[in-house]
Amino acid sequence: MPVGRDPGEGCPVQPLLFSIVVFGSIVNEGYLNSPSEGKEFCIYNRNPNACSYGVAVGVLAFLTCLLYLALDVYFPQISSVKDRKKAVLSDIGVSAFWAFLWFVGFCYLANQWQVSKPKDNPLNEGTDAARAAIAFSFFSIFTWDYTDPSQDSSMPYAPYAEPSAGPDPAGVGGTYQQPASAFDPEPQGYQSQGY
């Protein structure tokens, strides 16, 4: 998906890293074992759906970023205007979709964390990881913004700019001038003859 779009420009590095933080935090420390129970439970209010949602959104966002990084590497070789338009429109749609999913994930995880009971986790195990997943879900909402890959400054050819009708402030010559011909040895116009 700007916020500093890197070579891929379609998906910046931030959503890629943030998705790793979210699903890594939940997978690593989002499940607890209770001495009185023989099975694991989710740190978010013992709701397995909260942990599953965070992991699923994180993993799928990571894979989507990889897909759009590959598309952006391939983008300069797309010659069809229609195909380029489809790629750009899909980037816009996917970015909006993932921003929405991260917003839902942030709200869901924050709500489940808020209603968690202290007796379920008396030693506060995994609380930093749970808070990190919530925080990075929030940050991920804003990293899935859109930038047109055709405006990438690292592209090999500069975009076409219309020549200006006014004076040329940069002095680069915005108008066409006919080059002096190599076949005309004499300058044009009035010339004095020396007898």
C-alpha positions in Angstrom: 0.0 0.0 0.0 2.7 6.5 1.0 4.1 6.9 4.4 7.3 6.3 2.6 6.6 3.8 -0.1 9.7 1.9 -1.0 10.7 0.2 -4.2 7.5 -1.7 -4.4 5.3 1.4 -3.9 2.1 -0.7 -3.9 2.6 -2.0 -0.5 4.9 -0.1 1.8 7.2 -1.9 4.3 5.2 -0.7 7.3 2.1 -2.8 6.8 4.3 -5.8 6.1 6.2 -5.3 9.4 3.1 -4.4 11.3 1.3 -7.5 10.2 4.2 -9.6 11.4 4.1 -7.9 14.8 0.4 -8.5 15.1 0.2 -12.2 14.2 3.6 -12.9 15.8 2.6 -11.4 19.1 -0.6 -13.4 19.2 0.9 -16.6 18.1 3.8 -16.3 20.4 2.2 -15.0 23.6 -1.5 -14.7 22.9 -2.4 -18.1 24.4 -2.1 -19.0 28.0 -2.1 -22.2 30.0 -3.8 -22.4 33.3 -2.5 -24.7 36.0 -6.0 -25.7 36.9 -7.0 -26.4 33.2 -5.3 -28.7 30.8 -5.8 -26.6 27.7 -4.7 -23.2 26.3 -7.0 -20.2 26.2 -6.8 -16.9 24.4 -5.5 -14.0 26.4 -8.3 -11.8 25.0 -11.2 -12.6 27.3 -10.7 -16.3 26.7 -12.2 -15.7 23.3 -10.6 -17.9 20.7 -12.2 -15.9 17.9 -10.3 -12.8 18.9 -6.9 -14.6 18.7 -8.0 -16.3 15.4 -9.1 -13.0 13.9 -5.8 -11.3 14.8 -3.7 -14.1 13.4 -5.8 -14.5 10.2 -5.8 -10.8 9.4 -2.1 -10.5 10.1 -1.1 -13.5 7.9 -3.4 -12.5 5.1 -2.2 -8.9 5.2 1.4 -10.1 5.0 0.6 -12.3 2.0 -1.3 -9.4 0.3 1.7 -7.2 0.8 3.9 -9.7 -0.9 1.5 -10.0 -3.8 1.4 -6.3 -4.4 5.1 -6.0 -4.1 5.4 -8.5 -6.9 2.8 -6.6 -8.9 4.7 -3.4 -8.4 7.9 -5.0 -9.6 6.0 -6.1 -12.7 4.1 -2.8 -13.1 6.6 -1.0 -15.4 6.5 -3.9 -17.9 2.7 -3.6 -18.3 2.2 -1.9 -21.6 -1.6 -2.0 -21.8 -3.3 1.1 -20.4 -6.3 -1.0 -19.4 -4.2 -3.5 -17.5 -2.4 -0.6 -15.7 -5.7 0.9 -14.8 -6.9 -2.4 -13.4 -3.8 -2.7 -11.3 -4.1 0.8 -9.9 -7.8 0.3 -9.2 -7.2 -3.0 -7.5 -4.5 -1.3 -5.4 -7.0 1.3 -4.3 -9.7 -1.2 -3.5 -7.4 -3.6 -1.6 -5.9 -0.7 0.4 -9.4 0.4 1.5 -10.4 -3.1 2.3 -7.4 -3.8 4.5 -7.7 -0.4 6.3 -11.3 -1.5 7.2 -10.2 -5.0 8.3 -7.5 -3.5 10.5 -10.0 -1.1 12.0 -12.4 -3.9 12.8 -9.5 -5.9 14.3 -8.3 -3.0 16.5 -11.9 -2.5 17.8 -12.4 -6.2 18.4 -9.1 -6.9 20.1 -9.3 -3.7 22.2 -12.8 -4.6 23.4 -11.9 -8.1 24.3 -8.8 -6.9 26.1 -10.9 -4.4 28.0 -13.4 -7.0 29.3 -10.7 -9.6 30.1 -10.8 -10.7 33.8 -7.7 -10.3 35.9 -8.3 -13.7 37.5 -7.7 -15.4 34.1 -4.1 -14.1 34.0 -2.9 -13.4 37.6 0.8 -13.2 36.6 0.2 -10.8 33.7 1.8 -13.2 31.2 1.7 -12.0 27.6 0.2 -8.6 28.4 2.8 -6.7 26.6 2.3 -8.9 23.5 -1.4 -8.4 23.7 -1.1 -4.7 23.9 1.4 -4.6 21.1 -1.0 -6.5 18.8 -3.7 -4.0 19.7 -1.4 -1.0 19.1 0.0 -2.3 15.8 -3.6 -3.1 14.6 -4.4 0.5 15.1 -1.2 1.7 13.3 -2.0 -0.6 10.4 -5.2 1.3 9.7 -3.2 4.3 8.5 -0.4 2.4 6.7 -2.8 1.0 4.1 -3.2 4.2 2.2 -2.9 4.4 -1.6 -0.2 5.8 -3.9 -0.4 5.6 -7.6 2.4 3.3 -8.8 2.6 5.2 -12.1 3.9 8.2 -10.2 6.8 6.3 -8.7 10.0 8.4 -9.0 12.2 5.3 -9.4 10.6 4.5 -12.8 13.0 4.6 -15.7 11.1 7.2 -17.7 9.8 10.5 -16.4 6.1 11.1 -17.0 5.2 13.3 -20.0 4.7 17.0 -19.1 3.0 19.5 -21.4 5.3 22.3 -22.5 4.3 25.6 -21.0 3.1 28.5 -23.2 4.7 31.2 -21.0 8.3 32.0 -20.4 10.6 29.2 -19.4 11.6 29.9 -15.7 13.9 26.9 -15.5 15.7 27.8 -18.7 15.6 24.3 -20.1 14.0 25.4 -23.4 10.4 24.2 -23.4 9.8 25.1 -27.1 11.2 23.4 -30.2 14.0 25.2 -32.0 15.3 24.1 -35.4 18.9 23.1 -35.2 21.4 24.8 -37.4 21.9 22.8 -40.5 25.3 21.3 -41.2 24.7 21.9 -45.0 24.3 25.7 -44.8 27.8 27.0 -44.4 26.7 30.6 -44.8 24.5 32.3 -42.2 21.0 33.4 -43.2 20.0 37.1 -43.5 21.7 40.2 -45.0 25.4 39.8 -45.5 27.9 42.5 -46.7 30.1 41.6 -49.6 33.8 42.4 -49.4 35.2 43.5 -52.9 
